[in-house]
Amino acid sequence: MAGVLTVFGVVALSFMMVMYALERRHRAFVVAFAVGCALSSGYGFASGAWPFGCVEAIWTLVAIQRWRLGGRSQQTDGVGVER
């Protein structure tokens, strides 16, 4: 079971980091980042690392709030230059 949990953690954290890197491209990536944070939080609690789970839960709420307020919604040309 520990191997499955480790794979889940690697996938969840990788997804979260990729979505964070893509946030500037579209608002939908902010929501996807929030999902990644929630998955990472679940991994933290499941693995017994409750401080990590708590921090990721907080980041989930922060990302949702940023999405609600329209944060990082500017479109870019793919190299970080706003259009």
C-alpha positions in Angstrom: 0.0 0.0 0.0 2.9 2.4 0.7 4.0 2.1 -2.9 0.6 3.2 -4.2 0.5 6.1 -1.8 4.0 7.2 -2.9 3.0 7.1 -6.6 -0.2 9.1 -5.7 1.9 11.7 -3.9 4.3 12.1 -6.8 1.5 12.4 -9.3 -0.4 14.9 -7.1 2.6 17.1 -6.4 3.8 17.0 -10.0 0.3 18.0 -11.2 0.1 20.8 -8.7 3.5 22.2 -9.7 2.7 22.0 -13.5 -0.6 23.8 -12.9 1.1 26.5 -10.9 3.6 27.0 -13.7 0.7 27.4 -16.2 -1.4 29.7 -14.1 -0.5 32.8 -16.1 -1.8 31.2 -19.3 -5.5 31.0 -18.3 -7.7 31.3 -15.2 -8.6 27.6 -15.5 -5.1 26.7 -14.4 -5.7 28.5 -11.1 -8.6 26.1 -10.5 -6.5 23.2 -11.6 -3.8 24.3 -9.2 -6.4 24.4 -6.4 -7.4 20.8 -7.3 -3.7 19.8 -7.2 -3.3 21.4 -3.8 -6.4 19.5 -2.5 -4.9 16.2 -3.9 -1.6 17.0 -2.2 -3.3 17.8 1.0 -5.1 14.4 0.9 -1.7 12.8 0.3 -0.2 14.6 3.3 -3.0 13.4 5.6 -2.9 9.9 4.2 0.8 9.6 4.6 0.7 10.9 8.2 2.3 14.2 7.4 -0.5 16.3 8.8 1.4 19.6 8.8 1.9 19.2 5.1 -1.7 18.3 4.7 -2.8 21.4 6.6 -0.5 23.7 4.6 -1.8 22.3 1.3 -5.4 22.7 2.5 -4.7 26.3 3.2 -3.1 26.7 -0.3 -6.3 25.2 -1.8 -8.3 27.9 -0.1 -5.9 30.6 -1.3 -6.0 29.4 -4.9 -9.8 29.3 -4.8 -9.9 32.8 -3.5 -7.5 34.0 -6.1 -9.6 32.4 -8.8 -12.8 34.0 -7.4 -11.1 37.4 -7.4 -9.8 36.9 -11.0 -6.1 36.6 -10.0 -3.6 35.7 -12.7 -6.2 35.9 -15.5 -4.0 37.7 -18.0 -3.3 35.9 -21.3 0.4 35.5 -22.2 2.1 34.7 -25.4 3.7 31.6 -23.9 7.0 33.3 -22.7 5.5 35.4 -19.9 4.7 38.5 -22.0 1.1 39.7 -21.5 -1.0 40.4 -24.5 
